[in-house]
C-alpha cells in the first residue's frame, strides 16, 4: 500500500488520503491538497481547486480539465470511493507544489510539499513509528507488548552498498556534472565549495520560477564560472508561448543578477516528453535541449550509496555521461566522492556550453 504525507506530516491511512495510480498517473483525493491550503469548491458537478491565483476545474462526468484562462489539460479527474481523485503531477505543477515517491522503512510514501518542509532524506529518517501506527490503525490492530520482546532495529535494513571498481575496463569519455532544481542557502554553498576544491566546473539547471532562486547563491555560481541553465516543468499540454515566456522572464532575472543569459534548457520530465511542436518552438528560439543520462539519486539515498551506484554505472559505458545531481544535504559529499573517483580514473569533466552538441531524449539534437 502507499501512504501519503503533506510536508512533514504523515496523513492517516484511509480512503480519503490513500493515493492510487490510473493510466500511469498518480492520483490522490482532492482533500489532500486542501491540507496545503488549496481551496476547493463544487458547482454543477465541477470541482474547482484554487491556489496562488491559479485555478483548475475538473468535470468527472465530462472528463475535461481547464484553468482560469480556459486552457485545457489532461489527465482528467475521477470519481471513486465517494470522492474526487485528482492527478498529482498536474495539480503540483499548476499550483507550484512538489511531490516525490519515497521508500521509507519498506513502505511507499507519496509526499507533497510546498517548499517549507524538510528534505526527503530527513523526513524519511523520522517516520518509522508513524508508519507503523498508521498501518496498525488502518488494519484495526491494537499495539500490544509481544510475549518475547525483541529490540527493534534502529536503522532500516538496506541492501549493501555496491563495491566501486577501481580498475575498470571502460569508463566515460567525459562527464557533465549537472544540478537540477532550486538551490538553497543551506546546501548549495557546500556543493559549490566541493566543486571548487575539486577544480570541477558544472551546470546548474534552475527552475524558471525565479522566486525559488537565492540571489547570492546564483551570483556565486556565475562568478565561479559554472554554467547556469534553465529547467522547464512542461507537459505536452503546455503551450509554446507559455514555455518561451517563462524562459524569457527567467533570463531577465538571470541577467539582472549576473549580467548573463542562457539558451541551455532541460525539462523536468525529460525533453523526450515534449511534443515535436514544442521542441521546434524551443530550438527555433535558439534554445539547446539537454537531458541527464544518469540520476545520481543523491536526494533519496546516502552520499556513499549515491556515489557507489553512480561510479558503478560509469564502468558500463565509454560514452559521454550527464550526471543529474540535486541540492540535498547529501549532495556536497556525493560530489566530493565522485570527483575523487573521476580524478583517480582520469575521467574529464566539463560544464555545458552553448556550443556543445546537446544530448537529450528527443529525436533531434539541434
C-alpha positions in Angstrom: 0.0 0.0 0.0 1.0 3.6 -0.4 0.8 6.2 2.3 0.5 10.0 1.8 2.5 12.8 3.5 2.0 16.5 3.4 5.1 18.5 4.1 6.5 16.8 7.3 3.2 15.2 8.3 2.2 11.6 7.5 -1.6 11.5 6.9 -3.8 8.8 8.5 -4.2 5.9 6.2 -7.7 5.9 4.9 -9.8 6.0 1.7 -9.7 9.8 1.9 -5.9 10.0 1.8 -4.6 6.9 0.0 -3.2 7.5 -3.5 -3.8 5.4 -6.5 -2.3 5.0 -10.0 -4.6 5.4 -13.0 -3.4 5.3 -16.6 0.2 5.6 -15.4 -0.6 8.8 -13.4 -0.6 9.2 -9.6 -3.9 10.4 -8.1 -5.0 11.5 -4.7 -8.3 12.6 -3.2 -8.6 16.3 -3.7 -8.8 16.9 0.1 -5.1 16.0 0.3 -4.3 19.3 -1.5 -6.6 21.1 0.9 -4.1 20.3 3.6 -1.7 22.5 1.8 -4.1 25.5 1.6 -5.6 24.7 -1.8 -9.2 25.8 -1.7 -11.9 23.6 -3.1 -15.5 24.3 -4.2 -18.0 22.4 -6.3 -20.6 23.7 -8.6 -22.8 21.9 -11.2 -20.7 18.7 -10.7 -17.5 20.6 -11.4 -14.7 20.6 -8.8 -12.7 23.8 -8.6 -9.3 23.9 -7.0 -7.6 27.3 -6.4 -4.2 28.2 -5.0 -1.9 31.2 -5.6 -4.1 32.8 -8.2 -4.3 29.6 -10.2 -7.5 27.5 -10.7 -8.1 24.0 -12.1 -11.7 22.9 -12.8 -12.4 19.2 -13.1 -15.6 17.7 -14.5 -15.5 14.0 -13.7 -18.7 13.4 -15.7 -17.5 15.0 -18.9 -13.8 14.2 -18.5 -12.4 17.7 -19.0 -10.0 19.9 -17.1 -9.4 23.6 -17.7 -7.8 26.5 -15.8 -9.0 30.1 -15.2 -7.9 31.1 -18.7 -9.9 28.2 -20.3 -6.7 26.3 -21.2 -7.4 22.6 -21.3 -5.3 19.9 -19.6 -5.0 16.2 -19.3 -5.3 13.8 -17.5 -8.8 14.2 -16.0 -10.2 13.6 -12.5 -12.1 10.5 -11.4 -14.9 9.9 -9.0 -14.1 7.0 -6.8 -14.9 5.9 -3.2 -17.3 8.7 -2.9 -14.7 11.4 -3.6 -12.9 13.1 -6.5 -9.4 11.9 -7.2 -7.1 14.5 -9.0 -3.8 14.0 -10.8 -0.9 14.8 -8.6 1.6 15.9 -11.3 -0.9 18.3 -12.9 -2.0 19.9 -9.6 1.5 20.2 -8.2 2.8 21.8 -11.5 -0.1 24.2 -11.7 0.0 25.3 -8.0 3.8 25.5 -7.6 4.0 22.4 -5.3 6.4 19.5 -5.4 6.0 15.7 -5.0 8.2 12.7 -4.6 7.7 9.0 -4.1 9.8 7.6 -1.3 10.6 4.1 0.0 10.5 4.5 3.8 11.1 1.5 6.1 9.8 -0.8 3.5 6.7 1.2 2.7 5.9 3.6 -0.2 5.1 7.2 0.7 3.8 9.8 -1.7 5.0 13.1 -0.3 3.6 16.5 -1.4 5.3 19.7 -0.2 5.1 23.4 -0.6 8.8 24.2 -0.1 8.6 24.8 3.6 9.3 21.1 4.6 12.5 19.3 5.4 14.4 17.3 2.8 13.1 13.9 1.7 16.0 12.2 3.5 15.4 14.0 6.8 11.7 13.2 6.5 12.3 9.5 5.8 14.6 9.0 8.8 12.0 10.1 11.3 8.9 8.2 10.1 9.3 4.6 11.3 6.9 4.7 14.3 4.4 7.0 12.4 4.2 4.5 9.5 3.7 1.5 11.8 1.0 3.4 13.8 -0.8 4.4 10.5 -0.8 0.8 9.2 -1.9 -0.7 12.5 -4.8 1.9 12.7 -5.9 1.1 9.1 -5.8 -2.7 9.8 -7.6 -2.3 13.2 -4.6 -3.7 15.0 -4.2 -2.6 18.7 -0.5 -2.4 19.5 0.5 -4.7 22.4 3.6 -5.8 24.0 5.0 -9.0 22.4 5.4 -12.1 24.6 9.1 -12.2 23.9 10.0 -8.6 23.2 12.7 -8.1 20.6 14.7 -4.9 20.4 13.6 -3.2 17.1 16.4 -2.2 14.7 17.4 1.4 14.9 18.0 1.5 11.2 16.0 0.0 8.3 17.7 -2.9 6.6 19.1 -1.8 3.3 20.9 -3.8 0.6 24.7 -3.5 0.8 26.4 -0.6 -0.9 27.9 -1.9 -4.1 31.7 -2.1 -4.4 33.4 0.6 -6.5 35.6 -0.8 -9.2 39.0 1.0 -9.1 40.4 -0.6 -12.2 37.5 -0.6 -14.7 37.9 -1.9 -18.2 35.9 1.0 -19.5 34.8 4.5 -18.3 33.0 7.5 -19.7 34.9 9.6 -22.2 33.6 12.7 -20.5 31.2 13.6 -17.6 29.0 16.7 -17.3 28.0 17.3 -13.7 24.6 18.9 -13.7 22.4 20.1 -10.8 18.7 20.2 -11.1 16.2 22.2 -9.1 16.2 25.3 -6.9 19.4 25.9 -5.0 19.2 26.5 -1.2 21.2 28.7 1.1 21.6 25.6 3.4 23.1 23.1 1.0 24.2 24.7 -2.3 27.2 26.7 -0.9 28.7 23.4 0.3 28.2 22.0 -3.2 30.0 24.9 -4.7 32.8 24.5 -2.1 33.1 20.9 -3.2 33.3 21.7 -6.9 35.9 24.5 -6.2 38.0 22.2 -4.1 37.9 19.5 -6.9 38.6 22.0 -9.6 35.5 21.0 -11.5 33.0 23.2 -13.3 29.4 22.2 -13.5 26.0 23.2 -15.0 23.1 24.3 -12.8 19.6 23.9 -14.3 17.5 26.5 -12.4 13.6 26.4 -12.3 12.0 29.1 -14.4 10.2 30.1 -11.2 12.7 32.7 -10.1 11.0 33.2 -6.7 12.9 30.0 -5.7 16.3 31.5 -6.5 18.6 32.6 -3.7 20.2 35.6 -5.3 23.6 35.5 -3.7 24.0 31.8 -4.5 23.1 32.4 -8.2 25.7 35.2 -8.3 28.3 32.9 -6.8 27.6 30.2 -9.4 28.2 32.7 -12.2 31.3 34.3 -10.6 33.0 30.9 -10.2 32.5 30.0 -13.9 29.7 27.5 -13.7 27.1 27.4 -16.5 23.6 28.5 -15.5 20.9 26.8 -17.4 17.1 26.8 -17.1 14.7 24.0 -16.1 11.2 23.8 -17.6 8.3 21.9 -15.9 6.3 21.4 -19.1 3.9 18.8 -20.1 2.7 18.0 -23.6 -0.2 20.4 -22.9 2.0 23.4 -22.1 1.8 25.9 -24.9 5.0 27.0 -26.7 4.1 30.6 -25.9 4.0 29.8 -22.1 7.3 28.0 -22.3 9.0 30.8 -24.1 7.5 33.4 -21.8 8.7 31.5 -18.7 12.2 31.2 -20.2 12.3 34.9 -21.2 11.2 36.0 -17.7 13.8 33.8 -16.1 16.5 35.1 -18.4 15.5 38.7 -17.4 16.1 37.8 -13.8 19.3 36.0 -14.5 20.6 39.0 -16.5 19.7 41.3 -13.7 21.6 39.2 -11.1 24.7 38.2 -13.2 24.7 40.1 -16.5 24.3 36.8 -18.2 21.6 35.0 -20.1 21.3 31.4 -21.2 19.9 29.3 -24.0 20.6 25.9 -22.4 17.4 24.2 -21.2 16.2 20.9 -19.8 12.7 19.7 -18.9 11.8 18.2 -15.6 10.2 15.1 -17.1 12.6 14.9 -20.0 12.9 16.6 -23.3 11.6 13.4 -25.0 8.2 14.1 -23.3 7.8 17.4 -25.2 5.9 17.3 -28.4 7.7 17.9 -31.7 5.9 21.3 -32.0 7.2 22.3 -28.5 10.8 21.2 -29.3 10.6 23.1 -32.7 9.5 26.2 -30.9 12.3 26.0 -28.4 15.1 25.2 -30.9 13.6 27.8 -33.2 14.1 30.4 -30.5 17.7 29.4 -30.1 17.4 27.1 -27.1 19.6 23.9 -26.8 17.8 20.9 -25.2 19.6 18.7 -22.7 18.7 15.6 -20.6 20.6 13.8 -17.9 21.7 10.2 -18.7 22.3 9.1 -15.1 20.4 10.2 -12.0 22.7 10.1 -9.0 19.7 9.9 -6.6 21.6 11.9 -4.0 18.3 13.4 -2.8 16.9 10.0 -1.8 19.9 8.0 -0.6 23.1 8.4 1.4 26.1 10.0 -0.2 28.0 6.7 0.0 25.3 4.8 -1.9 24.7 7.6 -4.4 28.4 7.7 -5.2 28.9 3.9 -5.4 25.8 3.3 -7.7 26.9 6.2 -10.0 30.5 5.0 -10.2 29.2 1.5 -10.9 27.3 2.9 -13.9 30.4 4.7 -15.1 32.1 1.3 -15.6 29.4 0.3 -18.0 29.9 2.9 -20.8 32.5 4.7 -22.8 30.1 7.4 -23.9 29.7 10.9 -22.6 27.7 10.9 -19.4 25.4 13.6 -18.0 25.1 13.1 -14.3 22.0 14.6 -12.6 22.5 15.8 -9.0 20.3 17.8 -6.7 20.6 20.2 -3.8 20.1 17.8 -0.9 22.1 17.6 2.3 24.0 14.6 0.8 24.9 16.3 -2.4 28.2 18.0 -1.4 29.7 14.8 0.0 28.5 12.9 -3.1 30.3 15.4 -5.3 33.5 15.0 -3.3 33.4 11.3 -3.6 32.6 11.3 -7.3 35.2 14.0 -8.1 37.8 11.9 -6.3 36.9 8.8 -8.3 37.0 10.7 -11.6 40.4 12.1 -10.7 41.7 8.6 -9.9 40.3 7.2 -13.2 41.4 10.2 -15.3 37.8 11.0 -16.3 37.5 14.5 -17.6 34.5 16.7 -16.8 33.2 20.0 -18.3 30.4 22.5 -18.0 27.9 22.6 -20.7 28.3 25.5 -23.1 26.1 26.7 -25.9 28.5 25.4 -28.5 28.4 21.8 -27.0 26.3 19.4 -29.1 23.2 18.7 -27.0 22.4 15.2 -25.6 18.7 14.6 -25.0 16.0 12.0 -25.2 14.3 13.8 -28.1 14.6 12.7 -31.7 16.6 15.8 -32.7 19.6 17.5 -31.0 19.6 20.8 -32.8 
